[in-house]
Amino acid sequence: MSRKEKQKRDTTAVYNEIKLDIPADEVWTYQIEGLKAPSIGKPVENAGRKKVIVVISLLIAIGLSIFFSVRAVHSETYNYEQLEDGWQFYKFSNPGDITEITIDCIDGDPSKPITEIREYAFNCDDKLTEITVGKNVKKIDGKSFYSVWNLRNIHVDKDNPNYCDLDGVLYNKDMTEVICYPIDHDAYLREKAGIKEELWPWSEGGGYDDAYIEKVQTYKIPETVVKVGELAFNYANLVTVCLPEGLRTIETLAFFKSTSLANIITYNAGGRYLSLPEGLEYIGSDAFSYDQALSYMFIPSSVKYIGHHAFWDTCYKEDGEVRGVNVMNVALGEEEFRTLVDSNDHWLPSYDWKLLKKTIDTNYSATRQPLENK
């Protein structure tokens, strides 16, 4: 006999042994020996007290629900956390009508200086256009201004010893690092140039003409800068960015989704040349992700590190052709590159190929393309 059949037989035997002969008129009141008698048809013990407890519990639950709902809807506009040397500004919840703010002291009280701005403090705000950083701020996380869609300028109090701004673009005090180019800074530059929206110039082939690009969509990073900070140019509406030859680091997500960025030009005392600067050592993860307007990239021999997905989605397939950065030009030979450069497997861009993603080709031992042939 199988184990399953034996278990079935044993279970049936137990069922057959348990038989209760209960009269039909006692089915709801019958008491099995050793068990508490049924309460059917009998008053519940302490019923009134139990009802009161249930009602009070429900009222408390409803009250707490309403309290926390109202609290969530009417959260504080400015949120702070105390630190050893002041206060951290960690969250801004725009009620919908604030376009300009100054981060200096809490409620103007000098005894409560704001010394730090936390990452994502203004995350996804779509109303702010101007932010002023007060003299007390010592630390600003580079991700503080991520996705602040209509931010035109970040100004810094001239007495701040740690930070400064250059016409609304945020830098550290000695201007060795660019921290944030506001997403809507081009709107400020249009206004500064006196260009009204209805008069935006277009070239014959579509897009803006050269004069407009030069005034509004070109940015020259100062020659003192050695580092482009994390998310510094995220979503920036730039066509051309000029990098100083002294630049050493391009941080993680530095030009993330700067989708109109078509030209990277390096300059030095002797002139200009195309693509990334000689002397650059570090390219962070997702540094140029989704920048499909780019069409040429050259990795100089000085580069020692390339993070994962550094050029992710900078190429695409259209009309059967691979466009954007369709080949990666590398100064080092293949063996040298694999030996000297710490690179992630997914640093190269890829494109849709049949049902797969195909990585673009790499041109090792490449010579830099002349600027005039771009």
N, C-alpha and C positions, 0 to 999 in steps of 0.2 A: 504494500500500500504506500502511495506517495505521501510526502510530508504534507502537501496541500490537502489531500483527501483526509488524512488523519486529523488535521486541524478543523476541517469542516465537520467531521464526525463528532469530535469533542465538543465543539461549539453547539451543535444540534442537541447533544446529550444534555448540556447545561440548560438550554432553552426548554427542553422537555421536562426537566426536573422542576423548573420554576413555573408554578401554576397558581394563580390567585383566583379563588372562587369568590368574587365580589358580587353581592346582590345588586341588581340594576338601580334600585332606589338609594343605594349607599355609595354609588360610584364617586361622587364628589366629596364625600365626608368620611370615607373608609380610612381607618388608621392602621398602618402597618406597625407591628410591634417593634419598638425601639426607635421609631421615627416620630417627629413632631406631627401632631394632628393638623390636617388641612385647615386653612383659614377661610375657605369659601363660605360666604353667607354670614360670616361673623364680623363684628366691628374690628377695625384695625387698632391695635394698641397704640395709644398716644397719637392718634390720627391728626388731631388739631395742631399739636406741636410740630409734627412732621411737615404739615402743610405750610406752617409759618416759616420753618427752616428752608423749605424749597423755594417759597416766594422770595425770602430775603436773599438767598443765593442767586436767584435769577436777577433780582434788582442790582445786586453788586456786580454781576457779570455784565449786565447791560450798561451800568454806569462806567465801568472800566473800559468797555469797548468804545463808548462815546468819548471818554476822556482821551484815550490814546489816538482815536481818529482825529479829534480836533487838534490835538498836539501835533500830529503828523502834518495836517493841513496848514496849521499856523506855526510852523517851526521858526526858530530864530533866524533872522536874516544874516546875522554875523555870528559865527561860532568860534569860540576860543578855548584854548587849553593852556593852563599855567605851566610855565617852565621855570627852571632855576634862575634864569636871567631875564625873564619877562613873560610874554605870552605868545603862543602860537596861533596864527590865524589858520584854521583848518577847514572851514567850509563856508561858502557864500551861497545863500538860497535867495535868489532874486525874486521879490514879490511881483515883478513884472514891469516896474517903471523906473528902475535905477539904471542909469547909463554911465555914471561916473562915480568912482569911489577913491578915497584916500586911505591908505593903510599906514597908520602911524601909532596912535594910542587908542585904547578902548574908551569910547565916549569922550575923547579929548582929555582924558585924565593922564597927566605926565607920569604918575606913579604906576601906570599900567601900560608900559611900552610894548608894542608888537615887535618882536625880534625875529620871528620866523614865519614863513609862508609855506604851508605843507603842500605836498603833491596833490594834484587834482582839486585844489581849493576852489577853482572857478569852473570846474569841469562842465562842458557843454552849455555854458551860458550863452544866450543869443540876444542879450540886450546891452551888455556892457560895451562901451566904445572907448572909454579912457580909464586907465588905472594909474594912480600916483603912489609910488612907494616912498614912505617916510624915511626920516633920517635914522630911525632906530633899528631898522631891519638889518639883521646880520646874515640871514640864510634864506635863500629862495630856491626851492626845488624846481628843477627844469621842467617838470611835468605840471607845474601849478597852473599854467595857462593853456593846457591842452583843450582843443575844440572850443575855444571862446570865439565864436564865429564872427562876431561883428567888432572885435577889438581892433582899434586903429592905432592906438599909441599906449606905451607904458612910459610914464615919466618918473624920474627919481629926484628926490630932494637933493640939492647940490651939496648939502652938508652930510649926506650919507657916506661913510668911509668905506663901504663895501661894494656899492653898485653905482652905476651911472647909466644914462641913456644918451643915445646919439640920434637926435631928431625922432624920438619915439620908439627906438629899438633898444632893447635891454642888454647891457653888458656888465661884466664885473668892473670894479673900479679902475684897474690898470688896463682895461680893454684888451686883455689877452684871451677872453672867452666871450663869444656872442651867445646869449642865453635865450632870447626870444625875439623873433621877428613877428609882430602881431599878424594874425591871419588876414585881417582886413586893412592892413597898412596901405595897400594900393588905393583904397578909397580916400585916405588922407592925402596921399601923393597927388591924386587927381584934383582934389580940392585945392591943394597947394599950387598946382600948376594952372588952376583956373579952367580945368576941362570939365564941362558939364556932361552929364550922362547922355543926353540926346545928341551931343556933338562928338562922341567917341569916334575917332577916325578908324577907318577900315582900309586895308590894302585891297588891291584888285583881286588877289587870289584868296581873299577871306582872312579874317584875323586882323589884329591891329597893325598899323603902319609902324615903320622903324622909329619915327620920332616919339610916338606914344610909348612904345616899348622902352625906349631909352629913358624917358621921364618917369614912367610909372611901374614898369615891370622888369627893371634891371636893378640889381643891388650889388654894390662893391663892399665887401667885408674889409675893414681897415687892415693895414699891413702889420699892425701890432698883434693881431689875433693868431693864436696857435691852436685854438680849439673851438670847434662848432659844437655847442652843447646838445644834450639829449632833447629831441623834439623841437629844436630851435626854429626850424623852418617848416614845421608840420602844416600842411594845407596852404602854404604860401602861394599866392598868385603871381609867381615870377616866371619870366621867360629866360632871363639870363642872370646867373650869379657869378661874380668875379671873386676868386679865392686868392689870398696872398701866398706867395711861394714859401713863406715861413710856417704855414699851417702844418701841424703835426697830427691832429686828431679830428676825426669826424665821428661823433658819438652815435649811439644807438638811436634809430628813428630820426636822425637829424633833418633829413629832407623827406620825411614820410608823407606820401600822397601830395607832393608838390607836382601835381599832374600836368601843369603847363610848362614846367622847367625843361627847356630844350637845349640850353647851352651852358656848359660849365667851362669857364675860362680862367686860367691862372695868370697872374701878373707878377712881375718883379721890376727892379729898377731898370732893366734893359728892355722891357717890352711885355708882350703877352704870348701865351701859347695855349693850345687846346687841352681840355680835360684836367684831371687831378694833378696837383702840384708835386714836383720833385721834392723829396724830403718828407712827404706824408708817410706816416707809419701805421696808423690805426684807422680801420673802417668798421664801424659798429654794425651790429645786427639790424637788418631792415633800414639801413641808412638811406637808401634810395628807393625803397619799395613803392611800386605802383607809378613810378615816374615814366610813363610811356611816351612822353614827348621827347625824351632823350633818344639820340640815335648813334652816339659814339661814346665809348668809354675806354680810357687807357689807364692801366694800373702800373705806376712807376716802380722801379726796382727797390725803392726805399720801404715799401709797404711790408710790414711784418705780421699783421693780423687782419683777417677779414671775417666778420661775424656771419652767423647763419642768415640766409635770405637777404643778404646785403643789397642785392639788386633784384629782388623778387618782383616778378610781373612787370619788368621794364621792357619786355618784348611781347608781341602778340602776333597772331596770324590774321591776315586780311587779304581777301582776293587771292588766296593761295600762296601769298608771300609772307615771310617773317619780317615784321617791322619793329621799329624801336631799336633797342640794343640787340642786334641780331648776331653779333660776334663780340667776344671779349678780347681786347688787346692787352697783352701782358708783356712787360719789358723783359722779365727774366725768362730763361729757358725752362722747359717743362721740368726737368730734374731739379734745377735750382729752386724753382717755385715750390715744388713739393717738399723740398728739404728745408727751405728758409722761411716759408710763410705758413703760419698757423691759420688754416682756413677750414671752415665747416663744409661738409659735403654739399650743402644746399645753397652755397653762396652765389652760384651762377643762376641767371634767369632761365626760365624754361617756358615752353609754349605748347599749345595743344597739338598733338600729332596723332591722328587717328583716334584711338581710345586711350592714348597715353599722354604723359607729359614728357617732352623731349628737351634735354638741356642744350643750350646753344653751344656752338663750337668755340674753342679757345685758341687764339692766335698767339702762341708763345714766341719769345725773342722778337717781339714786334717793335717797329719804329713808330714813334709818335706822329700822328697825322698833322700836317701843317695847318695852322689856323685859317689861312686864306682858302684852303680847299674844303673847308667844312660846308 
